Amino acid sequence: MNCRNARVFAFAFISFVFASINCASAQIVALGHSMVRGNVSESEMWPAVLEGLLRAKGSQVHVANAGVWGETTDATLARVSSAVPQGTRIVILADNQFNDVRHNMSPVQALANIAAIKSQLKARGIRVVDATGTVISILRQPGGAGPDGRHLSVEGNKKVAAILAGMVR
């Protein structure tokens, strides 16, 4: 291999490495309670379905499911830094005061916690997509809710993922 070919190869290799690093660091975190960590199998939850849809379109992004079943907003707020790693570009937040109210906590404080979660993420330069309204809307549609009536069905998860796929490009 002559010197010119070696330089071309080295340039191509380095470009490939940098492109791979950028793809690997591009990530989305789904954050919240059972609106994220649903009542279906892990592979049927909307974060996994969303990742599949994005990958089918050629994206190498990873969607991490950081939902915690039954979690209150103060617990979500307390774990934002550990649940959302460095390099995260987008957080899809699906959280509301439902669990707080069930635990006799203030709905006003819950809304303040959600605002603080968004503020912390934005301060880190992370784009926040609030999916709470989308999830609730799909829950109210025929076939959107599972047998318990409070959590997304498999079909509801697919619908949420399809909507979010257009929002996180």
N, C-alpha and C positions, 0 to 999 in steps of 0.2 A: 504494500500500500504506500503510495507516495505521500508526500507532505500535504499536498492540497486535499487529497481524499481523506487523510487523517483529520484535518481541520474540519472538513464538512461533516464527517462522522461525529467528531467531538461536539460540534455545534448542535447537530441533530439530537445527540444523546442528552446533552444538557437541557435543550428545549423540552425534550420529553420528560425529563426529571422534574423540571419546574412546573410543567403542565400537570403532572401527576400530583405534585404537592398541592397545587391550588385545588384540584378536584377532591383530594382527600380531606382538605380542611373545610371545604364547602359542606356545611351540615345544617340540618334543621332539627330542632328539638320541639316535641309536642309536650306541653306542660299543663298540668291541672290535676283534677281528681278523676272520678269514674267517667267523666265525659271524654277522657283520653284513655284511661285504663279501663276499658269497657267490660261487658258481660258476655263476650264471645272469645273464641280462641285468639291467641296473640297474632297469628297470621291474618285474621279477619278484622282486627281492629283498624280503624282508619289510618293511624300512622304507618302501619305496614302496607296497607293498600295504597296509600299516597306514595310511599317510596317506590312501589312497583309501577305505578302510573308514571312517575317522573323518570324512572329508569327506562321504561318502554319508549319514552320520548328522547332518550339518549343522554340524560343527565346521570352523573355518577354520585349524586348527592345521597347521603345517608339520613334517614329520618329516625331519630331516637325517641322512643316512647318513655317519657319521664312522668307519666301519670301515676298517681297513687290512689287506690281505691279508698273512698271514705275520708279523704284528707280535707281538712279545713283550710281556709285561705291563709291563716297565720302560719300553718305548717308549710304550705307551699312557699310563702314569702321567706321563711327561715332557711329553706334549702335551695333557693334560686342559684346561689353561687356554686353549689356542688352538683346541681342537676343540669346546669347549662355550662358545658366546658368551653374553654378558650377555643376560638376558631368557629364558634357557632355564628352563622349569619342571620338566621331567622328563628324566632320562637313562635310557635303557634300556640296561643294561650286559650284554653277552654276551661274556664273556672268561673264559678259564681258562688253566691252565699248559701246555697242549698244545704250543704253539710254544716256550715256554721250555725244556721237556724236550728237544724236538728239537734245540735249540741248546746242549745240555749245561748249562743253567742250573738252578738249584735250584728244585724245586717249592715248597719252603717259602718262598723269597723271592718266588715268583710269587703265592702266597696273600697275603703281606704287601703286595705291590704292589697287588693287587686291593682289599684292605682300605684302603690309602692312597687309592686312586682314589675309593672310596665316601666316605671321610672328607672329602676335599677338596670333593667335590660337596655333601655334606650341610652343610658349613661355609658354603657359598655359598647355602644355603637351597633347594637343588635336590633334588627327590624322586628317589630311585634305585630303579628297578625292575630287579631282577636276573633276566634272561631266560636265563641260562646253562642252568639245569635244563630249562627249556621247550624250548630248541633241541635239547639232547641227547636229551630224551624223544622229540621228533618225529623226529630222525635215526634212532632205533631202531625206529620204526614202519614197517610195510610201505609203501613208496612215499615215505617221508620223505626218504631220502637219494638223491642223484644218482648218476651212474655211478661216481664215484670212491669212494663209500661213506663219505666223510668230510664232505661238504658237503651242505646242503639241496638237494633237488630243487625244481622250480617248485611242485609240490603241497605239499612240506614248508614252503616259504616262506609259502604261503597259510595253512597251518594255524597256523604260528607267529604270523602277523599277526592271525588271527582270535582266538587266545587273548589276545594282548597288547591287542587293541582293548577287551576287557573289563577289563583291568587299568589302563589309563591314562585312564579317563574323568575 
